[in-house]
Amino acid sequence: MAIESAHKLKGGPINFEAFRWHQALAGDPDRRLYVLHAHIYFLYSTEDDKAKASKFRAEVQARFAESVGVKISDISPEALAPHPMPQFEIAFTKCCLQDIAPWLIFSRPDDYSILVHPFTSDVVADHDASAMWLGKNLGADLTPLIDLQRKIADQVQAGADEASLLWPFVYAEINSQSALI
């Protein structure tokens, strides 16, 4: 019940204060799971591909956009590392996993692959050993994540607040409190 209350702090379903609050409560620094990402991968080269991807994103939007703790990105029309294909992303709090995961399992078009992963300070493991694939495992280019993880570790060691460093990536927007970007 307390975690659900934190989601409503300062008017946002997923917000920095709730994220920081959850990290403080979690205790185990390696398992401070608050937010997960689902990356939905698809072909995006023909008009039919684009229409299909837009339709599926609209279905996700209709189903989850009003849910507390869910943020749905726009379509990224080309592969951008670490992502191997065009995609859109759903960021959601762990409370939403029980609704989103089964819906994706049964609603995913057969030719789509979905990477579901936690978002912690171990971004390499998040996209590799701790990831779950629905459909074909496409892998991820871990090189930029290794660099990001090194930057996070260096800045935390220098005294930066881990939550402030991770937050812009969790919420997919630049936050003025971040020294990383």
Disulfide bonds with the S-S distance in Angstrom:
none
